[in-house]
Structures are given as structure tokens and as C-alpha cells.
Amino acid sequence: MDPDLEKMPSNFRSLNQPFFEFCSEVVRNTSHLAVAYKINIAFFETLGPEGWIQLEKLVKIIPEECLIIADAKRADIEIHQKICGIFF
């Protein structure tokens, strides 16, 4: 999951925890089909400590029968370079 404020629907952008709310909606609507969720850590890091809080909440709602993959690579594609530049 790559929660990008610029690309997510506007109804999520104004929420207190937009990344968690958006991604949890994805989980709620796909958990009966999914075997794994790949979460792009860099997007959450753009929010600073608040991003880690939202990430932790997200991980807790993913069904335990699903794998959780932490995508923590850096600067491999243009969007990663952009978002890493926001926080670092």
C-alpha cells in the first residue's frame, strides 16, 4: 500500500489519520481475498512520528492469516526519491 495524499480521494485527506483511514478501508474491502499486504514504509515516514503511529494501527487491523510485507527500500523509483526528500 502506497498512501499518497495527492492521489487518495479527498474525503480521506481531511481526516486526522488519513493514511490509516485510507489503508484500513482497503484492508476492510479486500481481506477476504488477500493473502498479504505490502506496506510502503516511506509514505508513512513522510508524516514523521505520526506516520509510525498510523502504520502501527494499520498493522494491528490486518488479519493474522495475512502476511505483512514491510517495503522499506529507498530511492529505487522516482516516487520514493520524491517522498524521501520530504522527510529526510
Secondary structure per residue as TSV (DSSP state, phi and psi in degrees):
chain	resnum	aa	ss	phi	psi
A	1	M	-	360.0	131.8
A	2	D	-	-121.5	78.5
A	3	P	-	-71.6	111.2
A	4	D	-	-116.5	115.9
A	5	L	T	-55.0	-35.3
A	6	E	T	-69.4	-24.4
A	7	K	T	-106.2	-15.8
A	8	M	S	-79.5	154.8
A	9	P	-	-55.4	144.9
A	10	S	H	-59.9	-28.7
A	11	N	H	-65.8	-19.4
A	12	F	H	-87.9	-31.5
A	13	R	H	-61.0	-30.7
A	14	S	T	-89.4	-1.0
A	15	L	S	-77.7	158.4
A	16	N	S	-60.8	-39.2
A	17	Q	S	-127.4	71.5
A	18	P	H	-61.5	-37.4
A	19	F	H	-67.5	-44.9
A	20	F	H	-62.4	-47.5
A	21	E	H	-62.0	-44.1
A	22	F	H	-65.1	-50.1
A	23	C	H	-68.0	-35.1
A	24	S	H	-67.3	-31.7
A	25	E	H	-64.4	-41.3
A	26	V	H	-60.8	-46.5
A	27	V	H	-61.8	-47.6
A	28	R	H	-58.0	-35.9
A	29	N	H	-89.7	-7.9
A	30	T	H	-127.2	-6.7
A	31	S	T	-61.9	-24.3
A	32	H	T	-76.0	-10.4
A	33	L	T	-113.9	-25.1
A	34	A	-	-84.2	146.5
A	35	V	S	-107.8	-15.0
A	36	A	E	-158.6	157.0
A	37	Y	E	-128.8	128.4
A	38	K	E	-105.7	114.1
A	39	I	E	-104.3	123.7
A	40	N	E	-83.2	105.4
A	41	I	H	-61.9	-34.8
A	42	A	H	-58.8	-37.0
A	43	F	H	-63.4	-42.6
A	44	F	H	-66.9	-34.9
A	45	E	H	-64.4	-23.6
A	46	T	T	-63.8	-18.3
A	47	L	T	-91.9	2.9
A	48	G	T	69.0	-148.0
A	49	P	H	-56.3	-33.4
A	50	E	H	-62.2	-33.5
A	51	G	H	-63.3	-39.2
A	52	W	H	-67.0	-34.8
A	53	I	H	-64.6	-45.7
A	54	Q	H	-65.7	-38.5
A	55	L	H	-62.6	-45.1
A	56	E	H	-61.0	-43.0
A	57	K	H	-61.6	-40.6
A	58	L	H	-62.9	-47.5
A	59	V	H	-58.1	-36.2
A	60	K	H	-68.4	-24.0
A	61	I	H	-95.1	-7.3
A	62	I	S	-73.5	128.3
A	63	P	-	-54.9	141.0
A	64	E	T	-66.4	-17.0
A	65	E	T	-79.8	-6.6
A	66	C	S	-96.3	141.5
A	67	L	E	-74.4	148.9
A	68	I	E	-119.7	121.4
A	69	I	E	-109.4	122.1
A	70	A	E	-91.8	107.5
A	71	D	E	-86.0	100.3
A	72	A	-	-117.1	20.6
A	73	K	-	-71.5	160.7
A	74	R	-	-130.5	140.0
A	75	A	S	58.1	28.1
A	76	D	S	-84.1	-27.4
A	77	I	S	-134.6	166.0
A	78	E	H	-57.0	-41.7
A	79	I	H	-63.6	-36.3
A	80	H	H	-65.3	-40.5
A	81	Q	H	-61.8	-39.7
A	82	K	H	-66.1	-49.0
A	83	I	H	-73.8	-30.9
A	84	C	H	-64.6	-33.8
A	85	G	H	-67.8	-24.3
A	86	I	H	-69.1	-44.9
A	87	F	H	-94.6	-38.5
A	88	F	-	-91.5	360.0
